[in-house]
């Protein structure tokens, strides 16, 4: 009997799609909004800018790049759950995420706020960390290693609330999305519906992010992490932000 052939893209390919999406979003934010259009207020002048032939194309390009960037977070959130289920040591995974979250914070603050230290907004690795802590609690409860369900539910709620309290990237919704991907990991329909509903309710005008479920749906589930690329994306996150800051300084 032949083994069933899995059709679709691998988790590694899905990660690459998310990374490209993220970079597109950040190029739009840093090189266009804070570069080419730095003298304009996009939140106030959008209609006037679209009517201005000299900057219209830049505004449209920014909208395209930022739109592409909307699919990145849900895909990364899904891959966090995949990695959680595949990792040999969840505690090493947590420690690694915490270390790189700390490393990435200064580059993140410089990128988004222009400050070396800014506590108003924390980088997305802290969001992943809270999500990992939440699903670890759920896993331990299901394995009956945690005997008090009410305390477990409280711990999960605290992780989600901490997303709001600590002002992590994507707020508490980012943590909740990771929890939903874990809870419904074996029920793709419930998973996709719940994630789409949450993303739509939180970011009413940001429904483009829901397109991410299409890529997740066609993911074959195949997972392979070459050792030489083990830390690539951890370092890629802070380094690419610094490169974009440098490009902005050189070009504008």
C-alpha positions in Angstrom: 0.0 0.0 0.0 1.3 3.4 -1.0 1.6 6.1 1.6 -0.8 9.0 1.2 0.9 11.9 -0.5 0.4 15.2 1.3 -0.6 18.1 -1.0 0.1 21.7 -0.1 2.9 23.9 1.1 5.1 23.0 4.0 5.3 24.8 7.3 8.7 26.1 6.2 7.3 27.6 3.0 4.4 29.1 5.0 7.0 30.7 7.3 8.8 32.2 4.3 5.5 33.6 3.0 4.8 35.2 6.4 8.3 36.7 6.6 8.0 38.3 3.1 4.6 39.6 4.1 6.1 41.1 7.3 9.0 42.8 5.4 6.5 44.3 2.9 4.5 45.8 5.8 7.7 47.2 7.4 8.9 48.6 4.1 5.6 50.4 3.7 5.8 51.8 7.2 9.4 52.8 7.3 10.5 53.7 3.8 7.2 55.1 2.4 5.2 56.5 5.4 8.3 57.7 7.2 10.4 58.3 4.1 8.7 59.3 0.9 5.5 60.6 2.7 7.1 61.8 5.9 5.8 65.3 5.4 2.2 64.1 5.1 -0.4 62.9 7.7 -1.9 59.7 6.1 -4.6 59.5 8.7 -5.9 63.0 7.9 -4.8 63.8 4.3 -5.5 60.5 2.5 -8.2 61.9 0.1 -6.1 64.9 -0.7 -3.1 62.8 -1.3 -4.9 60.4 -3.6 -5.9 63.5 -5.7 -2.3 64.6 -5.9 -0.6 63.0 -8.9 2.9 63.6 -7.5 2.3 61.3 -4.4 -0.8 59.2 -5.4 1.4 56.3 -6.5 3.3 56.3 -3.3 0.1 56.2 -1.3 -1.3 53.3 -3.3 2.0 51.4 -3.1 2.0 51.9 0.7 -1.6 50.6 0.9 -0.6 47.5 -1.1 2.5 46.8 1.0 0.7 47.3 4.3 -2.2 45.2 3.0 0.2 42.3 2.1 1.6 42.7 5.6 -1.7 42.0 7.2 -1.5 38.3 6.6 1.8 37.9 8.4 0.7 37.7 12.1 -2.0 35.0 11.8 0.4 32.8 9.9 3.2 33.3 12.5 0.6 32.6 15.3 -0.4 29.4 13.6 3.3 28.4 13.2 3.9 29.1 16.9 1.4 26.4 17.7 3.0 24.0 15.1 6.4 24.6 16.7 4.9 24.1 20.2 3.5 20.7 19.2 6.8 19.6 17.5 9.4 20.9 20.0 11.3 18.5 22.1 11.4 20.9 25.0 8.7 23.5 25.4 10.7 25.1 28.3 13.7 25.6 26.0 11.3 27.1 23.4 9.9 29.5 26.0 13.4 30.5 27.2 14.5 31.1 23.6 11.5 33.2 22.8 12.0 35.3 26.0 15.7 35.9 25.2 15.1 37.0 21.7 12.1 39.1 22.7 14.5 41.0 25.0 17.1 41.3 22.2 14.5 42.6 19.7 13.0 45.2 22.0 15.5 48.0 21.4 15.5 47.5 17.6 11.7 47.4 17.7 11.4 50.6 19.8 13.8 52.4 17.4 11.8 51.1 14.4 8.3 52.0 15.6 8.9 54.9 18.0 12.3 56.3 17.3 13.3 55.7 20.9 15.9 53.4 22.4 13.4 52.4 25.1 9.7 52.8 24.8 7.2 51.0 27.0 4.1 52.0 25.1 4.4 49.1 22.6 6.3 45.8 22.9 7.5 43.6 20.1 5.7 40.7 18.7 8.0 38.1 20.3 6.4 39.0 23.7 3.0 38.3 22.1 4.3 34.8 21.0 5.7 34.3 24.5 2.3 35.0 26.2 0.6 32.8 23.7 3.0 29.9 24.4 2.4 30.3 28.2 -1.3 30.2 27.6 -1.3 27.1 25.5 1.2 25.4 27.8 -1.4 25.9 30.6 -4.1 24.4 28.4 -2.0 21.4 27.5 -1.1 20.7 31.1 -4.7 20.9 32.1 -5.8 18.4 29.3 -3.0 16.1 30.4 -4.3 16.5 34.0 -1.0 17.7 35.2 -2.9 20.8 36.4 -5.8 19.6 38.6 -7.6 22.9 39.1 -9.4 23.9 35.9 -10.5 27.2 37.3 -6.9 28.2 38.1 -5.8 27.1 34.6 -8.6 29.1 32.9 -7.6 32.0 35.1 -3.9 31.6 34.1 -4.9 31.6 30.4 -7.1 34.6 30.9 -4.2 36.4 32.6 -1.9 35.6 29.6 -4.5 37.1 27.3 -5.1 40.1 29.5 -1.4 40.7 29.8 -1.3 41.2 26.0 -3.4 44.3 26.7 -1.7 45.4 29.9 1.8 45.1 28.5 0.9 46.7 25.1 2.4 43.9 23.1 2.2 43.9 19.4 -1.4 42.9 18.2 -2.6 43.4 21.8 -4.6 40.8 23.6 -6.1 39.6 20.3 -2.7 38.4 19.2 -2.5 36.1 22.2 -6.1 35.0 21.8 -5.5 34.0 18.2 -2.6 31.7 19.3 -4.9 30.1 21.9 -7.7 29.6 19.2 -5.2 28.0 16.8 -4.2 25.6 19.6 -7.7 24.7 20.9 -9.0 24.0 17.4 -5.9 22.6 15.9 -7.7 19.4 14.9 -10.8 21.2 13.6 -9.8 23.4 10.7 -13.3 24.7 10.1 -13.8 25.9 13.7 -10.3 27.1 13.7 -10.6 29.3 10.6 -14.1 30.6 11.6 -13.0 31.6 15.1 -9.8 33.3 13.9 -11.6 35.2 11.1 -14.3 36.4 13.5 -11.8 37.6 16.1 -9.6 39.3 13.6 -12.6 41.0 11.9 -14.1 42.2 15.2 -10.9 43.6 16.4 -9.6 45.1 13.2 -12.9 45.9 11.3 -11.1 47.6 8.5 -8.3 45.0 8.5 -10.2 42.1 7.0 -7.3 41.4 4.6 -5.6 39.6 7.5 -8.3 36.9 7.2 -6.7 35.9 3.8 -4.1 34.2 5.9 -6.4 31.3 6.7 -6.3 30.4 3.0 -2.5 29.9 3.2 -2.9 28.0 6.5 -5.6 25.8 5.0 -3.3 24.6 2.1 -0.4 24.0 4.5 0.4 20.3 4.2 1.6 20.1 7.8 5.1 18.9 6.8 7.6 20.3 9.2 11.3 20.3 8.9 13.7 22.6 10.7 17.3 22.4 9.4 19.7 23.0 12.3 21.7 25.6 10.4 18.5 27.8 10.2 17.4 27.1 13.7 17.8 30.7 14.9 17.6 32.4 11.5 14.1 34.0 11.9 14.8 35.0 15.5 17.7 37.1 14.3 16.0 38.1 11.1 13.3 39.9 13.0 15.4 42.6 14.8 18.1 42.8 12.1 15.7 43.5 9.2 14.2 46.4 11.2 17.7 47.9 11.7 18.4 47.6 8.0 15.3 49.4 7.1 16.1 52.2 9.6 19.5 52.5 8.0 18.0 52.6 4.5 15.7 55.3 5.5 18.5 57.4 6.9 20.6 57.0 3.7 17.7 57.6 1.2 15.8 60.3 3.0 
